[in-house]
Amino acid sequence: MQPKRISVNSSAGSYPVVCGFGAVGRAAAEIAKLGKFSSIHVLTSRRVWKAVGKRVLRGLGGRGAALVHFFDDAERKKDLRTVEIASRALTASGADRQCLVVAVGGGVIGDVAGFVAASYLRGVALAQIPTTLVAQVDSSIGGKTGVNLPEGKNLVGAFYPPRVVLTDPELFSTLPEREFRAGLAEVIKHAAIADARMFAGLEKNFGRALRRDRSTLQHLIADNVKLKARVVTEDERESGLREILNFGHTFGHALESVTRYRRFQHGEAVAWGMMAAALLGHEIGVTPADDASRIVALVRRLGRLPAWPPVSPEVLIAAMGSDKKTRAGKLRFILIPAVGKAACFDAIPLAVLRRVLRFAPELVNRRALHPTSAHG
């Protein structure tokens, strides 16, 4: 099956997501379509490059086609210091305004390299080659770049669309099982917020996805790219519709923050966040019990998640207050009126939120979901 070309519109013009097995082999040809560059600079980590470097370099044209610069891609290193390290590496190698930065890696690398490209010499061309499932279906599309501060996740960044995204499932063939399953959490998220048919398909075929069946992945990734492209095309700067992509993230970002980005993969925190949001939606009468149960049941099929941290609801609520989605001091949550539909709510009673935070870790490990038991 040939890779598909899916167009994403942005304020800087449209760009293609070349999506499917074999996409990375077209890297040189796709970059040539963008114009002539003075030099090509790959930003990646040593861990990622060891796994996919030879394949990516062949796609770019072989030895000498690009200069490769490394930085630590741990979530706790996703900060302004790492931006400085990467930017100084570009300076040392003579990168000028006509260069191309190519981000090769998962979400951390895409976010950091994207922000470097947005700010280096006030902006140089960017290409994304995502190597994880979560980056391929979500973070590489839409132009959101940024890094964390001690006060919260992604608080410094820019909207900076790439010129091209090369999404090749072959690149995560050696991805550790934990990271792959964390990526599937973002697939569940997309289906829950915007595609009831995809959600039902996941319920039916989740085992095939877990086994990394090539045909299943090819279709799942393409469908997710189309969904993400549609949402970010309509709302590039997250002023309306795009907010629904944050389903599970208000809880998830808080979980990451209070554990100092050392306990959870991002997708694992989002998985917990989606289950907590399903409970919260049910508690305030937004999410019907059947829909909340379906969301929790599908997320649980990802397998065992790192434990919910032993912190008080007040600590988590304080972390949520630093989240960039907060408006005028009000916490904002994406909730699910029905599977396949999502909306933003910001008038959540703190007593209800505390109750959900107290009981969510217990409820999601039961065989059946009975959200109203949180009243006990």
C-alpha positions in Angstrom: 0.0 0.0 0.0 1.5 3.4 -1.1 1.8 6.2 1.5 -1.0 8.7 1.5 -0.6 12.5 1.2 -2.9 14.3 3.7 -2.9 18.1 3.5 -2.9 20.4 6.6 -3.7 24.0 6.2 -2.0 26.6 8.4 -1.5 30.4 8.5 1.9 29.8 6.8 0.3 27.8 4.0 -0.6 24.1 3.6 1.9 21.3 4.2 1.6 17.6 3.5 1.7 14.6 5.9 3.1 11.8 3.9 1.7 8.8 5.7 2.3 5.1 5.4 5.0 2.4 5.3 7.9 3.6 3.1 7.3 7.3 3.7 10.7 7.9 5.1 12.3 6.5 2.0 10.9 9.5 0.1 12.5 12.0 2.4 15.0 13.4 -0.1 12.4 13.7 -2.9 9.9 15.4 -0.5 12.5 17.8 0.8 13.5 18.7 -2.8 9.9 19.7 -3.5 10.3 22.4 -0.8 13.1 24.1 -2.5 16.9 24.4 -2.1 18.4 24.5 1.4 22.0 25.6 2.3 22.3 22.7 4.7 20.2 20.1 6.4 20.4 19.6 10.2 18.9 16.6 12.0 18.0 17.2 15.6 17.5 13.9 17.5 18.7 11.8 20.5 21.4 9.1 20.5 18.8 6.6 21.5 16.5 7.4 18.6 19.4 7.6 16.1 20.7 4.2 17.1 17.3 2.7 16.3 16.4 4.5 13.1 19.4 6.6 12.0 20.6 4.5 9.1 17.1 4.2 7.6 16.5 8.0 8.0 19.9 8.9 6.5 19.3 6.6 3.5 16.0 8.4 3.0 17.7 11.8 3.2 20.2 10.8 0.5 22.9 8.9 2.3 26.1 9.9 4.1 26.8 13.6 4.0 23.2 14.5 3.3 22.7 16.0 6.7 24.5 17.0 9.9 23.2 15.3 13.0 23.0 16.9 16.4 22.0 15.1 19.6 20.2 16.1 22.8 18.6 14.3 25.6 15.0 13.5 24.8 13.9 12.7 28.4 10.7 14.6 29.3 12.5 16.1 32.3 15.1 17.6 29.9 12.4 19.3 27.7 13.4 22.7 28.9 15.0 26.0 27.8 18.4 24.6 28.6 18.0 21.9 26.0 16.8 24.6 23.5 20.0 26.4 24.1 22.1 23.3 23.6 20.5 22.5 20.3 20.6 26.1 19.1 24.3 26.4 19.9 24.9 23.2 18.0 23.3 24.7 15.0 25.4 27.9 15.4 28.6 25.9 15.8 27.9 24.0 12.5 27.3 27.2 10.6 23.5 26.8 10.1 22.1 29.9 8.4 18.6 31.2 7.6 18.4 29.0 4.5 19.0 25.8 6.4 16.4 23.0 7.1 15.9 21.5 10.6 14.6 18.0 10.6 13.2 16.7 13.8 13.7 12.9 14.1 12.1 11.3 17.2 9.1 11.3 19.4 7.0 14.1 21.0 9.8 15.6 23.1 12.2 15.8 20.1 9.4 17.2 17.9 8.4 19.8 20.4 12.0 20.9 21.2 13.3 20.8 17.7 10.2 22.7 16.5 10.7 25.4 19.0 14.4 25.6 18.1 13.4 26.0 14.4 10.9 28.6 15.3 13.3 30.8 17.3 16.7 30.1 15.7 17.6 33.2 13.5 13.9 34.1 14.1 12.8 31.1 12.2 14.2 28.4 9.8 12.4 25.7 7.8 11.3 22.6 9.7 10.5 19.0 8.7 9.1 16.4 11.1 10.0 12.7 11.0 8.1 11.3 14.0 9.3 7.9 15.2 6.8 7.0 17.9 3.1 6.3 17.6 2.1 9.2 19.7 4.1 11.6 17.6 2.8 10.1 14.3 -0.8 10.4 15.2 -0.7 13.6 17.3 2.2 15.8 18.2 3.9 16.1 14.8 0.8 17.6 13.3 -0.5 21.1 13.9 2.6 23.2 14.6 2.5 23.3 18.4 6.1 23.4 19.7 7.4 24.2 23.2 9.1 23.2 26.4 8.3 22.9 30.1 9.0 25.2 33.0 9.2 24.0 36.6 5.8 25.5 37.0 4.1 23.5 34.3 4.1 21.6 31.0 4.6 23.4 27.6 4.4 26.9 29.1 7.0 28.3 26.7 6.6 27.7 22.9 5.3 28.8 19.6 2.9 27.8 16.9 5.3 26.9 14.1 4.0 24.6 11.3 6.5 22.2 9.6 7.0 22.3 5.9 6.4 18.5 5.6 5.8 15.6 7.9 7.0 12.1 7.0 5.0 9.5 9.0 6.3 6.0 8.5 5.0 3.2 10.9 8.2 1.2 10.0 10.1 3.6 12.2 8.5 2.4 15.4 8.9 -1.3 14.6 11.5 -1.5 17.4 9.6 0.9 19.8 9.4 -0.6 23.3 6.0 -2.0 24.1 5.4 0.5 26.9 5.9 3.5 24.5 3.8 1.9 21.8 0.9 1.3 24.2 1.2 4.9 25.5 0.8 6.0 21.9 -2.4 4.0 21.5 -3.8 6.2 24.3 -3.8 9.2 22.0 -5.5 7.0 19.3 -8.3 6.3 21.9 -8.4 10.0 22.7 -9.0 11.0 19.1 -11.8 8.4 18.7 -13.4 9.4 22.0 -13.6 13.1 21.1 -14.5 13.0 17.4 -15.1 9.6 15.8 -17.6 7.2 17.3 -17.1 4.8 14.4 -13.3 4.7 15.1 -14.0 4.1 18.7 -16.3 1.2 18.0 -13.6 -0.2 15.6 -11.0 0.0 18.3 -13.3 -1.9 20.7 -13.6 -4.6 18.1 -10.0 -4.7 16.8 -7.9 -3.5 19.7 -6.1 -6.8 19.9 -4.8 -6.4 16.3 -3.6 -2.9 17.1 -1.7 -4.2 20.2 -0.1 -6.9 18.0 1.0 -4.1 15.6 -0.8 -5.7 12.7 0.5 -3.8 9.6 -2.8 -3.3 7.9 -4.5 -2.2 11.1 -1.8 0.3 11.9 -1.7 1.7 8.4 -5.4 2.5 8.5 -5.5 3.6 12.1 -2.6 6.0 11.6 -4.1 7.5 8.4 -7.5 7.9 10.0 -5.9 9.7 13.0 -3.8 11.9 10.8 -6.9 12.9 8.9 -8.8 13.6 12.1 -6.0 15.7 13.6 -5.5 17.5 10.3 -9.2 18.4 10.1 -9.2 19.8 13.7 -6.1 21.9 13.4 -7.0 23.2 10.0 -10.2 24.5 11.4 -8.6 25.9 14.6 -4.8 26.3 14.2 -4.2 28.3 17.4 -6.5 26.5 19.8 -9.1 29.2 20.2 -12.1 26.9 19.8 -12.4 23.4 18.3 -8.8 22.4 18.8 -9.3 22.5 22.6 -11.1 19.1 22.3 -7.7 17.5 21.6 -6.9 18.2 25.3 -9.3 15.5 26.5 -7.5 13.9 29.5 -4.8 16.4 29.5 -5.8 18.6 32.4 -5.5 15.6 34.6 -2.6 14.1 32.7 -0.4 17.2 32.8 -1.0 17.5 36.5 0.0 13.9 37.0 3.2 14.4 35.0 4.0 17.6 36.9 3.6 16.3 40.4 5.8 13.3 39.6 8.4 15.6 38.0 8.0 13.8 34.6 9.7 10.7 35.9 6.8 8.3 36.4 4.6 8.4 33.3 5.0 8.3 29.6 2.9 11.2 28.3 0.3 8.8 26.9 0.1 6.9 30.2 -0.7 10.2 32.0 -3.3 11.0 29.3 -4.8 7.5 29.8 -5.3 8.1 33.5 -6.6 11.6 32.6 -9.2 10.2 30.2 -10.5 7.8 32.8 -10.6 10.6 35.4 -12.4 12.9 32.9 -14.9 10.2 32.1 -15.7 9.9 35.8 -15.8 13.7 36.2 -18.2 14.0 33.2 -20.5 11.4 34.7 -20.4 13.0 38.2 -21.7 16.4 36.8 -24.3 14.8 34.5 -22.5 15.3 31.2 -21.2 11.8 30.3 -23.8 9.0 30.4 -22.7 6.0 32.5 -22.5 3.7 29.4 -20.2 6.1 27.6 -18.0 6.6 30.7 -17.8 2.8 31.1 -16.8 2.3 27.5 -14.0 4.9 27.7 -12.6 3.4 30.9 -12.9 -0.2 29.6 -11.0 0.6 26.4 -8.3 2.6 28.2 -7.8 -0.3 30.6 -7.1 -2.6 27.6 -3.8 -0.7 27.2 -2.5 -2.8 30.1 -1.2 -1.8 33.5 -0.4 1.9 34.0 2.1 3.4 36.4 0.4 3.9 39.7 -1.5 7.1 40.5 0.8 9.1 42.7 0.1 9.2 46.5 -0.6 12.9 46.6 -3.7 14.8 47.9 -6.4 16.2 45.6 -5.3 19.7 46.6 -1.8 19.1 45.3 -3.2 17.9 41.9 -5.6 20.8 41.8 -2.8 23.3 42.4 -0.8 21.7 39.5 -3.8 22.0 37.3 -3.9 25.7 38.1 -0.6 26.2 36.3 -1.8 24.5 33.2 -1.9 26.7 30.1 -5.5 25.8 29.5 -6.6 27.6 32.7 -8.5 30.9 31.9 -9.0 33.7 34.5 -8.2 31.2 37.3 -10.8 28.7 36.1 -9.8 25.1 35.4 -11.0 23.9 32.0 -11.8 20.3 31.3 -12.7 18.5 28.0 -15.6 16.2 28.7 -17.6 13.7 26.6 -21.3 14.2 26.2 -21.3 11.0 24.0 -18.5 8.9 22.6 -17.4 10.7 19.5 -18.3 14.2 20.8 -16.5 16.5 23.2 -16.9 19.9 24.7 -15.1 22.2 27.1 -16.4 22.9 30.6 -15.0 25.4 33.1 -17.6 25.6 35.9 -16.7 22.4 37.7 -17.5 22.5 41.5 -14.3 21.9 43.4 -16.0 19.5 45.7 -16.8 17.2 42.8 -13.3 17.5 41.4 -11.8 16.6 44.7 -14.1 13.6 45.0 -13.1 12.3 41.5 -9.4 12.8 42.3 -9.8 10.9 45.5 -11.7 7.9 44.1 -10.5 7.7 40.5 -7.5 5.4 41.2 -9.8 2.9 43.0 -12.7 3.0 40.6 -10.7 2.4 37.4 -9.3 -0.8 38.7 -12.7 -2.4 39.4 -14.4 -4.8 37.0 -17.4 -2.5 36.4 -17.5 1.2 36.5 -20.0 2.7 39.0 -19.0 6.4 39.1 -21.8 7.5 41.4 -20.2 5.3 44.1 -17.7 8.2 44.5 -20.4 9.9 46.6 -19.9 7.4 49.3 
